[in-house]
């Protein structure tokens, strides 16, 4: 298995393209999420704790973990796609490992396999409290490259 840094970006302007796409995501805005790390084959998304993002015990809701991990996988994959493509999740599986109890939720994704059409990604989700991060979920996702379909509503 290649390390993520072995996957070069084929679009020199991938960062602008990915950040523009992220800025159009209504769900990420709703969650108050931010794209904190972006490099070829890698993405990190963070969201601060708010009562609106919790379940009945006060932990981050698993849906928030899933949304952050899914988007982080998608954007990690999107960094490796051509400029005239868009990105779509085809499948994912997530294991919840511990309660997401913290001040911030962090999803760190990386591309594991980069094919022309399908990219397999992994994301680990951490709940941060102070300086301590608790690994609370892991996702494995398959992301599809929609070649020739520009990213955004009404494009392609």
C-alpha positions in Angstrom: 0.0 0.0 0.0 1.4 3.4 -1.0 1.6 6.1 1.6 -0.6 9.1 0.8 2.4 11.3 -0.1 3.1 8.9 -3.0 -0.1 10.2 -4.7 0.7 13.4 -6.6 -1.9 16.0 -7.3 -2.5 16.2 -11.1 -4.1 19.7 -10.8 -1.7 22.3 -9.6 -4.7 24.4 -8.4 -6.2 21.6 -6.4 -6.2 23.6 -3.2 -8.3 26.5 -4.6 -10.7 24.0 -6.3 -11.2 21.9 -3.2 -11.6 24.9 -0.9 -14.2 26.5 -3.3 -16.1 23.2 -3.3 -16.0 23.0 0.5 -17.3 26.6 0.8 -20.5 25.5 -1.1 -21.3 22.6 1.2 -24.4 23.5 3.2 -24.0 20.6 5.6 -20.5 21.7 6.5 -21.7 25.3 7.1 -24.5 23.9 9.2 -22.1 22.0 11.4 -19.7 24.9 11.6 -17.0 22.8 10.1 -13.7 24.0 8.7 -11.2 22.5 6.4 -8.1 22.7 8.5 -5.5 20.7 6.5 -5.4 20.0 2.8 -2.6 18.4 0.9 -2.4 15.9 -2.0 -4.3 12.7 -0.8 -5.1 14.2 2.7 -7.7 16.3 4.3 -8.7 17.3 7.8 -12.0 18.8 8.9 -12.8 20.1 12.4 -16.0 21.2 14.1 -16.4 22.8 17.5 -18.7 21.4 20.1 -22.2 22.9 20.2 -25.3 21.6 21.9 -27.0 21.4 18.4 -24.5 18.7 17.4 -25.0 16.4 20.3 -27.0 13.3 21.2 -28.9 12.7 24.4 -25.7 12.2 26.5 -24.0 15.4 25.4 -21.5 13.6 23.1 -21.2 14.6 19.4 -23.8 12.8 17.5 -22.6 9.9 15.4 -24.1 11.6 12.4 -21.7 14.5 12.9 -18.8 12.1 13.0 -20.0 10.4 9.8 -20.5 13.7 8.0 -17.1 15.0 8.9 -15.4 11.7 8.0 -17.3 11.4 4.7 -16.4 14.9 3.6 -12.8 14.6 4.7 -12.5 11.3 2.6 -14.2 13.0 -0.3 -11.9 16.0 -0.2 -8.8 13.9 0.3 -9.8 12.1 -2.9 -10.7 15.3 -4.7 -7.2 16.6 -4.3 -6.0 13.9 -6.7 -8.7 14.5 -9.4 -8.4 16.5 -12.6 -9.6 20.1 -12.7 -12.6 19.3 -14.8 -14.0 16.6 -12.4 -16.2 16.5 -9.4 -16.4 14.1 -6.5 -19.1 11.8 -5.1 -19.1 9.2 -2.3 -20.1 5.8 -3.6 -20.0 3.8 -0.3 -18.7 4.0 3.2 -18.5 2.0 6.4 -17.9 3.5 9.8 -17.0 1.9 13.1 -17.7 3.9 16.3 -15.0 3.2 18.8 -15.6 5.5 21.7 -18.0 8.3 22.7 -17.2 11.5 20.8 -16.8 13.5 24.0 -14.8 16.7 23.6 -14.5 20.4 22.7 -13.9 19.6 19.1 -14.3 16.8 16.6 -11.5 16.2 14.1 -11.7 13.9 11.0 -8.4 13.1 9.4 -8.6 11.4 6.0 -6.1 9.9 3.6 -6.3 8.2 0.3 -5.3 4.5 0.5 -5.7 3.6 -3.2 -6.0 6.1 -6.0 -7.5 4.6 -9.2 -8.6 6.7 -12.2 -12.3 6.4 -11.3 -12.5 5.1 -7.7 -10.4 6.2 -4.8 -10.4 4.3 -1.5 -10.0 6.5 1.6 -9.7 6.1 5.3 -10.7 8.6 8.0 -10.0 8.5 11.7 -12.2 10.7 13.9 -11.0 12.1 17.1 -12.7 14.0 19.9 -10.3 16.6 21.4 -10.5 17.8 25.0 -7.7 20.1 25.8 -4.5 18.5 24.5 -6.0 14.9 24.6 -7.4 13.3 21.5 -9.6 10.3 21.8 -10.0 8.1 18.7 -13.7 7.7 18.4 -14.4 6.4 14.9 -12.9 5.0 11.7 -14.3 5.2 8.3 -13.4 3.4 5.1 -14.9 5.0 2.0 -15.0 4.6 -1.8 -15.1 7.9 -3.6 -15.9 8.3 -7.3 -14.3 10.7 -9.8 -17.0 12.2 -12.1 -14.7 13.0 -15.0 -15.8 15.9 -17.2 -18.4 17.0 -14.7 -17.3 20.3 -13.1 -18.0 20.7 -9.4 -21.0 22.8 -8.4 -24.7 23.1 -9.0 -25.7 23.2 -12.6 -22.2 22.4 -13.9 -21.1 19.7 -16.3 
